[in-house]
Structures are given as C-alpha cells and as structure tokens.
Amino acid sequence: MQFIVKLFPEITIKSKPVRKQFTRQLRDNLRALLTRIDPAIDVQRDWDKIRIESPELGEVDYAEVVAVLSNTPGIAHFLEVLSFPLGDEQDTYEKTLSVYGPLLTAKTFAVRCKRSGSHSFSSGDIERHVGGGLNQNTDAAGVNLTNPDITVLLEIRDDTLFIVKQRYPGLGGFPMGSLDPVLSLISGGFDSPVASYLTMKRGLRTHFCFFNLGGRAHEIGVKEVALYLWMKYGASHRVKFITVPFEEVVAEILQSVENSQMGVILKRMMLRAGEAVADELGVQALVTGESVAQVSSQTLANLSVIDAVSNRLVLRPLATADKNDIINIARQIGTEPFAAVMPEYCGVISVKPTTRAKPEKIDVQEEQFDFTVLERAIASASFQTINELVLEDLTTQDVEVISVPVQESIIIDVRHPDEQQRKPLDVSGVEVQTIPFYALHSRFAEMDQSRRYFLYCDKGVMSKLHASHLVEEGHRNVGVYRPAKRVSS
C-alpha cells in the first residue's frame, strides 16, 4: 500500500532552506505517528511530496492511517496510489482498466495525467488513449472533461506509473513543531479549544493552561478536551497541561474589587499568571479564544487594558470570528460535544460590567488586591505532560479496573463517535453499548442499576475520569475495562 502526501501550498513557496526544514519536520511527524500503527510503515521525503509505503494493512489499520494523514498539519491532500513499472500506452490503459473499470459504471469520467521524465508520448497522448479505451470497454456514461463524476488520476515519473485509487483532503497549515511554541489559555467552552486547534493547525506546538475557578468537574472536562485536541491534531509532539488554582484569586477579587471592574481584573490576573507559566516553559506567546465584542470584557478598550499587564505577545485567532463560525469549526473538529456539556465555574459576574475600562481606575482597584494571593496561585500551579493524564488520580474513590471482561456485565464504549465508527469495539461474550462520554451522565441514571458497567476508551483516560465521577456520585456498579496490550510476535 502506498500514499503520496502533497505539501500545503504555502510550504512550496518558501525559500529552499525553509522548505527543506518544513518538509523534513512533516516527515518526522508522520514517522512518529504512523509507526505507532505499524512499525513497518516507511516514510520518505522528496522535494515536492512525501511517500508512505507499508505492507498490506488491515481495514482498521488502514482507517487509522487515513485518520492520521487527514488530521496532521502541513498536508494539502494525499493520494492512495498503486505503482507499476511503466509500459507503453496500451499497457497503461490495461492497468488503469483493472483499477477503475468497475468504478465507472453509469458514471461520467475524465482522465488526467501528470508526467515527468523523458518519454515517447505526451500526457495528452496517455489521456486520449486511456480515456478512449475506458469509454469503449466499460459501462461508463461517457466522457465529461469539464465536470466528470469521476476523475481518473495518473502520474508518470520516469519509468514508474502511479494510478491514484483515492484522493483525500488534508488539514492544511504548517507541520507541527516547525514554528515556535505557544501557551493556550483554555477554558473548555467553544472558543478556546477552537483557538487552540487553529494554532496547532498553523504548526505551533500548543501547551495548555487552565485556570481552575473552583470546579473539579470543569477541570476534568477541560483536560478531556485538551487531550482530545492533542491526540487528534498534535500527538507528534509532547506538550504540557498546566493547572493554576484560581479559587482564592476569585475570592480576593469578589472581596476587594468594584463590581463593574471585576471581569477585566480577572482577565488581567489570568494574563499575569499565564506570563509566569510561559516564562517557566520558555514560550514567547499566549493564545486566547477571545473574539472582539463577544462579551463585555472583550471590547477593544478592555482588551487593550488587559494586555497592558503582560509583555508577551497575545494571539487571538478568533478576534474577528462570529459565534456561529466558531461553533461550526467546533463541530467540524469534534470539540462541540465537549463544549455543549462543559460545566461553568466563574463566580466573577458583574451586574453592570464596564465596556471601556480606564487604566487609572483599574490601577486604583488593583491597589486593593492582595497580590500574594496571585503569587500563591502561580506557585501552586501543576505541570503535567499531557499524555501522562492517564496516570493521574483525580479522585479519592477506588475504581475497579479489569483487563478481562466479566460475564453478565456491560461494557460501555465512551469514545467520541468518530472513534467508535472507525474502530468499533468487539468483545466476545459480553454486551457492548456505545454511549459517548458527553451523553453518559445524563443517561446513566436511567440505566438498569442492577447491572455492572465497565467504561472503555482507547487510552483509558476518559473512561477512568468518568468512572471516578460516577462512583463519587454514588454509583458503585461502575468500573473501567482496560484490555491488556497485544504483544506483537
């Protein structure tokens, strides 16, 4: 099996050294991701593309490879191809017929050929010969050169013929790690995960910083969405997840700050803390999900006052985005279900918030604030490598973990629907139900509580978090199904 990966166009217009650097980075990223699926997968780079070759993949592994290539930044599109030694025009037609013949029934088609090297024929010759043969010897509806149902794609390079079986769209953007890292201030709603996705797509290795305003369920939810984003779009590079305890900061603001100024001052405290975390990580820019005028603290006047407390560059990928646009992107990238059920824990809600904060008035208000509280919060920040969240014990409750299914129990697959569809869970002798994590808590109370349930996900992170939460709510019939890893021979 072979794939040809085409570079995002902005990479191809870079200077020769930068283009080499970006292409090399994309190759390294794909090697890191694809060899986890099958160590035999080979990834090689050329000047204008990346070639991926592997032994024949099973249906599940094939879907995994396609998912990785579809969600890796830096790829314009990729092609599944078959390669053959190049023969004459008739031989090219016969090989193309063997691949495309059954697909053309009742379809219009066109043949497109790209060619490089020295040959006795032109690309047009190939297109006419192959197209004429397919039109005469298949049940196609005819040739349509302007708007065909199927485009037969051929590529000839020197003495090799490539027949494209399927073309897939890529994510675009730059390869992860080709640009400087950033720190995303993530809260888990619609906006900040989309902003984080956009920086990841642009090739910026994105760390996550969460300000805990007092809710454990909120912290779990934000860790889940950050883990989801990293696993899907950025798993070629390790990043940090930082939690800053902000409960005391919120309490101090409520006690010391005038009501109308609280929202702006809270954002200034977050930016100060974010800058301290960025110092620790050696990161030069912060990322927020703010959109101009979406809420009172996000007017241009207020954003200017907020930014004044930090020397860091603050990136706002959503600055001019409409809320509907943001929700549509969240739906497209798979974070909408997280946002729809994300708990909110913000006690700083002004009755009449200012929309035009004055620096001098903010300074007076902050003179009443005890900054040792902020310093204590920053000092208490916890730094974790994001893939180590599975090792974290977020509850004092014991959760049963099994590696072998228990008879008469039910296994609940809590993965995102995309994962459930691509890699269905099949456990012999045990009933398996599919309930995505975001629907689990609302449906669990209605389920037969005389049965035992074991939650499953690929990495064991979401299953453990949600099982812990259900146990804390008093459901003692919940555990985690974590099958033993298969050892390859």
C-alpha positions as CSV (number, residue, x, y, z in Angstrom):
1,M,0.0,0.0,0.0
2,Q,1.3,3.4,-0.9
3,F,0.3,7.0,-0.2
4,I,1.6,10.2,-1.8
5,V,1.4,13.2,0.5
6,K,1.2,16.6,-1.1
7,L,2.6,19.6,0.8
8,F,0.4,22.5,1.9
9,P,0.9,25.2,-0.9
10,E,2.4,27.8,1.5
11,I,5.2,25.4,2.2
12,T,6.1,25.1,-1.5
13,I,6.6,28.9,-1.9
14,K,9.1,29.1,1.0
15,S,12.8,29.6,0.3
16,K,14.7,26.4,-0.4
17,P,16.2,26.0,3.2
18,V,12.9,26.7,4.8
19,R,11.0,24.4,2.5
20,K,13.5,21.6,3.3
21,Q,13.1,22.3,7.0
22,F,9.3,22.2,6.9
23,T,9.3,19.0,4.7
24,R,11.7,17.3,7.0
25,Q,9.6,18.2,10.0
26,L,6.5,16.8,8.4
27,R,8.3,13.6,7.5
28,D,9.5,13.2,11.1
29,N,6.0,13.9,12.5
30,L,4.4,11.3,10.2
31,R,7.1,8.8,11.1
32,A,6.3,9.3,14.8
33,L,2.6,8.9,14.3
34,L,2.4,6.1,11.7
35,T,5.0,3.8,13.2
36,R,2.7,3.6,16.3
37,I,0.1,1.9,14.0
38,D,2.6,-0.4,12.3
39,P,6.4,-0.2,12.7
40,A,6.8,-1.5,9.2
41,I,5.4,1.7,7.7
42,D,8.1,3.6,5.8
43,V,8.0,7.4,5.4
44,Q,10.4,9.1,2.9
45,R,10.5,12.7,1.7
46,D,11.1,14.1,-1.8
47,W,11.4,17.7,-2.9
48,D,7.6,18.1,-3.6
49,K,6.0,15.3,-1.7
50,I,6.3,12.6,1.0
51,R,6.0,8.9,0.1
52,I,4.5,6.4,2.5
53,E,4.8,2.7,1.9
54,S,3.6,-0.2,4.0
55,P,2.8,-3.8,3.8
56,E,-0.8,-4.6,3.2
57,L,-2.8,-3.1,6.1
58,G,-6.0,-4.5,7.7
59,E,-9.2,-2.5,7.5
60,V,-8.8,-1.0,10.9
61,D,-5.1,0.0,10.4
62,Y,-5.9,1.5,7.0
63,A,-8.6,3.7,8.6
64,E,-6.1,4.7,11.3
65,V,-3.5,5.7,8.7
66,V,-6.1,7.7,6.8
67,A,-7.2,9.4,10.0
68,V,-3.6,10.4,10.9
69,L,-2.9,11.8,7.4
70,S,-6.3,13.7,7.4
71,N,-5.5,15.4,10.8
72,T,-1.8,16.1,10.6
73,P,-1.0,19.8,9.9
74,G,1.1,20.5,6.8
75,I,-0.7,18.3,4.3
76,A,-2.8,19.8,1.4
77,H,-4.1,16.4,0.3
78,F,-2.9,12.8,0.0
79,L,-3.4,10.1,-2.6
80,E,-3.7,6.4,-2.2
81,V,-1.8,5.0,-5.2
82,L,-0.8,1.8,-6.9
83,S,2.6,1.8,-8.6
84,F,3.7,-0.2,-11.7
85,P,6.7,-0.4,-14.0
86,L,5.9,1.9,-16.9
87,G,5.0,0.2,-20.2
88,D,3.6,1.6,-23.4
89,E,0.3,3.4,-23.9
90,Q,-1.7,0.2,-24.2
91,D,-0.1,-1.3,-21.1
92,T,-1.0,1.9,-19.2
93,Y,-4.6,1.6,-20.3
94,E,-4.9,-2.1,-19.3
95,K,-3.6,-1.4,-15.8
96,T,-5.9,1.6,-15.4
97,L,-8.8,-0.5,-16.6
98,S,-8.1,-3.1,-13.9
99,V,-8.3,-0.4,-11.2
100,Y,-11.1,1.9,-12.5
101,G,-13.2,-0.3,-14.7
102,P,-15.7,-1.4,-12.0
103,L,-16.0,2.1,-10.7
104,L,-17.1,3.8,-13.9
105,T,-20.5,2.1,-14.3
106,A,-23.1,4.7,-15.1
107,K,-20.6,7.5,-14.3
108,T,-19.1,10.2,-16.5
109,F,-15.3,10.4,-16.3
110,A,-12.2,12.3,-17.4
111,V,-8.6,11.1,-17.5
112,R,-5.9,13.4,-16.1
113,C,-2.2,12.6,-16.4
114,K,0.8,14.3,-14.9
115,R,4.2,13.3,-16.4
116,S,7.8,14.0,-15.7
117,G,10.8,12.5,-17.4
118,S,11.7,11.6,-21.0
119,H,9.1,9.5,-22.9
120,S,8.0,8.9,-26.4
121,F,4.5,10.1,-25.6
122,S,2.9,13.2,-24.1
123,S,0.5,13.5,-21.2
124,G,-2.2,14.2,-23.7
125,D,-1.5,11.0,-25.6
126,I,-2.0,9.0,-22.4
127,E,-5.2,10.8,-21.6
128,R,-6.7,10.2,-25.0
129,H,-5.6,6.6,-25.3
130,V,-6.7,5.6,-21.8
131,G,-9.9,7.6,-21.9
132,G,-10.9,6.2,-25.3
133,G,-10.3,2.6,-24.1
134,L,-12.2,3.1,-20.8
135,N,-15.1,4.7,-22.8
136,Q,-15.3,1.8,-25.2
137,N,-14.8,-1.1,-22.8
138,T,-16.6,-0.2,-19.7
139,D,-20.2,0.7,-18.8
140,A,-19.3,4.3,-18.2
141,A,-21.9,7.0,-19.0
142,G,-19.3,8.8,-21.2
143,V,-16.5,11.3,-21.1
144,N,-17.1,14.7,-19.5
145,L,-14.0,16.9,-19.4
146,T,-15.5,19.8,-17.5
147,N,-17.5,18.2,-14.7
148,P,-17.0,14.5,-14.5
149,D,-18.4,12.2,-11.8
150,I,-15.0,10.5,-11.5
151,T,-11.6,11.8,-12.4
152,V,-9.1,9.1,-13.3
153,L,-5.8,10.3,-12.0
154,L,-2.5,9.0,-13.4
155,E,1.1,10.1,-12.7
156,I,4.1,9.0,-14.6
157,R,7.6,9.6,-13.2
158,D,10.4,8.4,-15.3
159,D,9.9,4.6,-15.6
160,T,7.1,4.3,-13.0
161,L,3.3,4.6,-13.4
162,F,1.2,5.7,-10.5
163,I,-2.6,5.1,-10.6
164,V,-4.5,7.1,-8.0
165,K,-7.1,4.9,-6.2
166,Q,-8.4,7.7,-4.0
167,R,-7.8,11.3,-3.1
168,Y,-8.2,12.6,0.4
169,P,-8.3,16.2,1.7
170,G,-5.6,17.2,4.2
171,L,-5.8,19.6,7.1
172,G,-3.5,22.3,5.5
173,G,-1.3,24.5,7.7
174,F,2.3,24.0,8.7
175,P,3.9,20.9,10.2
176,M,3.7,20.8,14.0
177,G,7.0,22.0,15.5
178,S,8.1,24.0,12.5
179,L,7.3,27.2,14.4
180,D,7.8,28.5,17.9
181,P,5.6,27.0,20.7
182,V,2.7,28.9,22.3
183,L,0.7,28.6,25.5
184,S,-3.1,28.5,25.1
185,L,-5.3,29.7,28.0
186,I,-8.0,27.1,27.7
187,S,-11.4,27.1,29.5
188,G,-13.1,24.3,27.6
189,G,-16.1,26.1,26.0
190,F,-16.5,26.6,22.3
191,D,-13.9,29.4,21.8
192,S,-10.6,28.5,23.4
193,P,-10.5,24.9,22.0
194,V,-11.1,26.3,18.5
195,A,-8.4,28.9,19.0
196,S,-6.0,26.1,20.2
197,Y,-6.9,24.0,17.2
198,L,-6.1,26.9,14.8
199,T,-2.6,27.4,16.4
200,M,-1.9,23.7,16.2
201,K,-3.0,23.7,12.5
202,R,-0.6,26.5,11.9
203,G,2.3,24.4,13.2
204,L,2.6,26.0,16.6
205,R,3.3,23.4,19.3
206,T,0.5,24.4,21.7
207,H,0.7,23.9,25.5
208,F,-2.5,24.2,27.6
209,C,-3.0,26.4,30.7
210,F,-6.2,26.1,32.7
211,F,-7.3,28.4,35.5
212,N,-9.4,26.4,37.9
213,L,-12.1,28.7,39.3
214,G,-13.4,26.1,41.8
215,G,-14.9,23.2,40.0
216,R,-13.4,19.7,39.8
217,A,-15.9,18.6,37.0
218,H,-14.8,21.6,35.0
219,E,-11.1,20.6,35.4
220,I,-11.9,17.1,34.2
221,G,-13.8,18.5,31.2
222,V,-11.0,20.8,30.2
223,K,-8.4,18.1,30.5
224,E,-10.6,15.9,28.3
225,V,-10.9,18.4,25.5
226,A,-7.2,19.3,25.6
227,L,-6.3,15.6,25.5
228,Y,-8.7,15.1,22.5
229,L,-7.1,18.1,20.6
230,W,-3.6,16.8,21.3
231,M,-4.3,13.2,20.3
232,K,-6.1,14.2,17.1
233,Y,-4.0,17.1,15.8
234,G,-0.7,17.3,17.7
235,A,0.3,13.9,19.1
236,S,3.7,14.1,17.2
237,H,5.0,16.4,19.9
238,R,4.7,16.3,23.7
239,V,3.1,19.3,25.3
240,K,2.3,20.4,28.9
241,F,-1.0,20.8,30.6
242,I,-0.8,23.3,33.4
243,T,-3.5,23.8,36.1
244,V,-3.4,27.1,38.1
245,P,-5.7,27.1,41.2
246,F,-7.6,30.3,40.9
247,E,-10.3,29.9,43.6
248,E,-8.5,32.3,46.1
249,V,-7.9,34.8,43.3
250,V,-11.6,34.9,42.5
251,A,-12.4,35.2,46.2
252,E,-10.0,38.1,46.6
253,I,-11.5,39.9,43.5
254,L,-15.0,39.5,44.9
255,Q,-13.9,40.9,48.2
256,S,-11.7,43.7,47.1
257,V,-12.7,45.0,43.6
258,E,-15.6,47.2,42.5
259,N,-18.3,45.1,40.8
260,S,-18.1,46.7,37.4
261,Q,-14.4,46.2,37.1
262,M,-14.2,42.5,38.2
263,G,-14.2,40.9,34.7
264,V,-11.4,43.0,33.4
265,I,-9.3,42.5,36.5
266,L,-9.8,38.7,36.5
267,K,-8.6,38.6,32.9
268,R,-5.5,40.7,33.9
269,M,-4.8,38.3,36.7
270,M,-5.0,35.4,34.3
271,L,-2.7,37.1,31.8
272,R,-0.2,37.7,34.6
273,A,-0.3,34.1,35.7
274,G,-0.1,33.0,32.0
275,E,3.0,35.0,31.5
276,A,4.6,33.4,34.6
277,V,3.8,29.9,33.2
278,A,5.1,31.0,29.8
279,D,8.4,32.0,31.5
280,E,8.7,28.6,33.0
281,L,8.1,26.9,29.6
282,G,10.3,29.3,27.6
283,V,7.3,30.3,25.5
284,Q,7.0,33.7,23.8
285,A,3.3,34.0,23.1
286,L,-0.1,33.4,24.8
287,V,-3.2,32.3,23.0
288,T,-6.8,33.1,24.0
289,G,-10.2,32.4,22.5
290,E,-11.4,36.0,22.7
291,S,-13.5,37.5,19.9
292,V,-13.9,41.3,19.7
293,A,-17.1,42.5,21.5
294,Q,-18.4,38.9,22.1
295,V,-18.7,39.8,25.8
296,S,-18.2,42.9,27.8
297,S,-14.5,42.2,28.7
298,Q,-13.6,41.8,25.0
299,T,-14.2,45.3,23.7
300,L,-11.1,46.8,22.2
301,A,-10.8,49.3,25.1
302,N,-10.9,46.4,27.6
303,L,-8.6,44.1,25.7
304,S,-6.1,47.0,25.5
305,V,-6.2,47.4,29.3
306,I,-6.0,43.6,29.8
307,D,-2.9,43.3,27.5
308,A,-1.1,46.1,29.3
309,V,-0.1,43.8,32.2
310,S,2.0,41.5,30.0
311,N,5.0,41.8,27.8
312,R,4.0,38.6,26.0
313,L,2.5,38.6,22.5
314,V,-1.2,37.7,22.9
315,L,-2.5,35.8,19.9
316,R,-6.3,35.8,19.3
317,P,-7.1,33.6,16.3
318,L,-10.8,34.2,16.7
319,A,-10.6,38.0,17.1
320,T,-13.0,38.7,14.2
321,A,-14.9,35.4,14.1
322,D,-18.7,35.3,14.6
323,K,-20.0,32.9,17.2
324,N,-21.7,30.8,14.6
325,D,-18.5,30.4,12.7
326,I,-16.7,29.3,15.9
327,I,-19.4,26.7,16.7
328,N,-19.2,25.4,13.1
329,I,-15.5,24.9,13.4
330,A,-16.0,23.2,16.8
331,R,-18.5,20.9,15.2
332,Q,-16.1,20.2,12.3
333,I,-13.1,19.3,14.5
334,G,-15.1,17.4,17.1
335,T,-15.0,19.7,20.1
336,E,-18.6,20.7,20.0
337,P,-19.8,17.8,22.3
338,F,-17.3,18.8,24.9
339,A,-18.4,22.4,24.9
340,A,-22.1,21.6,25.0
341,V,-21.8,19.9,28.4
342,M,-18.8,21.8,29.9
343,P,-19.6,23.0,33.4
344,E,-19.1,26.7,34.1
345,Y,-17.4,27.8,37.3
346,C,-17.0,31.5,37.1
347,G,-18.1,33.5,40.2
348,V,-16.9,36.8,38.8
349,I,-20.0,38.1,37.0
350,S,-20.5,41.8,37.2
351,V,-24.0,43.3,37.3
352,K,-23.1,46.2,35.1
353,P,-19.6,45.4,33.7
354,T,-17.5,48.2,32.2
355,T,-17.0,48.1,28.4
356,R,-14.5,51.0,28.4
357,A,-12.1,50.2,31.3
358,K,-9.8,53.2,32.3
359,P,-6.2,52.2,33.1
360,E,-6.1,54.7,36.0
361,K,-9.3,53.3,37.6
362,I,-8.1,49.7,37.2
363,D,-4.9,50.6,38.9
364,V,-6.8,52.1,41.8
365,Q,-8.9,48.9,42.1
366,E,-5.8,46.6,41.9
367,E,-4.2,48.5,44.7
368,Q,-6.9,47.0,46.9
369,F,-6.0,43.5,45.7
370,D,-3.6,41.3,47.8
371,F,-1.1,40.1,45.1
372,T,0.3,37.5,47.5
373,V,-2.9,35.5,46.6
374,L,-1.9,35.6,42.9
375,E,1.7,34.7,43.7
376,R,0.5,31.7,45.8
377,A,-1.7,30.5,42.9
378,I,1.2,30.7,40.5
379,A,3.5,28.9,42.9
380,S,0.9,26.1,43.3
381,A,0.5,25.5,39.5
382,S,0.8,21.9,38.5
383,F,2.7,21.0,35.3
384,Q,1.9,17.7,33.6
385,T,2.9,16.2,30.3
386,I,-0.4,15.8,28.6
387,N,-0.1,12.1,27.7
388,E,0.5,11.4,31.4
389,L,-3.0,12.5,32.4
390,V,-4.0,8.8,32.3
391,L,-1.7,8.3,35.3
392,E,-3.4,11.0,37.3
393,D,-5.6,10.0,40.3
394,L,-8.4,12.6,40.2
395,T,-10.5,11.0,42.9
396,T,-10.2,9.5,46.3
397,Q,-12.7,6.9,45.2
398,D,-11.3,3.5,44.1
399,V,-12.3,2.5,40.6
400,E,-12.2,-1.1,39.6
401,V,-10.1,-1.7,36.5
402,I,-10.4,-5.1,34.7
403,S,-8.5,-6.4,31.7
404,V,-10.7,-9.4,31.1
405,P,-14.5,-9.0,30.6
406,V,-16.7,-10.0,33.4
407,Q,-19.7,-12.3,32.5
408,E,-23.1,-10.7,32.7
409,S,-21.6,-7.2,32.8
410,I,-22.0,-4.5,30.1
411,I,-19.1,-2.6,28.5
412,I,-19.8,1.0,27.6
413,D,-17.7,2.5,24.8
414,V,-17.5,6.2,25.8
415,R,-15.3,7.3,22.9
416,H,-16.1,10.1,20.5
417,P,-18.5,8.8,17.8
418,D,-15.8,9.3,15.1
419,E,-13.5,6.8,17.0
420,Q,-16.4,4.4,17.6
421,Q,-17.2,4.3,13.9
422,R,-13.6,4.0,12.8
423,K,-12.6,1.3,15.2
424,P,-15.7,-0.5,16.6
425,L,-15.2,-2.3,19.9
426,D,-16.0,-6.0,19.7
427,V,-15.7,-8.1,22.9
428,S,-16.6,-11.7,22.7
429,G,-19.3,-12.9,25.0
430,V,-20.1,-9.5,26.6
431,E,-22.7,-6.9,25.6
432,V,-21.2,-3.6,24.3
433,Q,-23.1,-0.4,24.3
434,T,-21.9,2.9,22.7
435,I,-22.6,6.0,24.8
436,P,-20.3,8.9,24.0
437,F,-18.8,10.5,27.2
438,Y,-20.8,13.7,26.8
439,A,-24.1,11.7,27.0
440,L,-23.0,9.3,29.7
441,H,-24.0,11.1,32.9
442,S,-27.5,12.2,31.6
443,R,-28.3,8.6,30.6
444,F,-26.6,6.6,33.3
445,A,-29.2,7.2,36.0
446,E,-31.9,5.8,33.7
447,M,-30.0,2.5,33.1
448,D,-30.6,-0.8,34.9
449,Q,-28.7,-0.2,38.2
450,S,-28.7,-4.0,39.0
451,R,-26.1,-4.5,36.2
452,R,-22.4,-3.9,36.4
453,Y,-20.9,-1.5,33.8
454,F,-17.3,-1.1,32.7
455,L,-16.3,2.0,30.7
456,Y,-13.9,1.8,27.8
457,C,-11.8,4.2,25.7
458,D,-8.6,3.8,23.7
459,K,-6.2,5.4,26.1
460,G,-8.0,4.7,29.4
461,V,-8.2,8.4,30.2
462,M,-11.8,9.4,29.7
463,S,-13.1,6.0,30.9
464,K,-11.2,6.5,34.2
465,L,-12.3,10.1,34.7
466,H,-15.9,9.4,34.1
467,A,-16.0,6.2,36.1
468,S,-14.4,8.1,39.0
469,H,-17.0,10.8,38.7
470,L,-19.9,8.3,38.6
471,V,-18.5,6.5,41.7
472,E,-18.3,9.8,43.6
473,E,-22.0,10.3,42.7
474,G,-22.8,7.1,44.5
475,H,-22.9,4.6,41.6
476,R,-20.9,1.6,42.9
477,N,-21.6,-0.6,39.9
478,V,-19.1,1.2,37.6
479,G,-15.5,0.3,36.7
480,V,-13.1,0.5,33.8
481,Y,-12.4,-2.0,31.1
482,R,-8.7,-1.7,30.1
483,P,-7.7,-4.7,27.9
484,A,-4.2,-5.9,28.1
485,K,-2.0,-4.6,25.2
486,R,-1.3,-7.1,22.5
487,V,2.3,-8.1,22.2
488,S,3.4,-8.4,18.6
489,S,5.4,-11.5,17.8
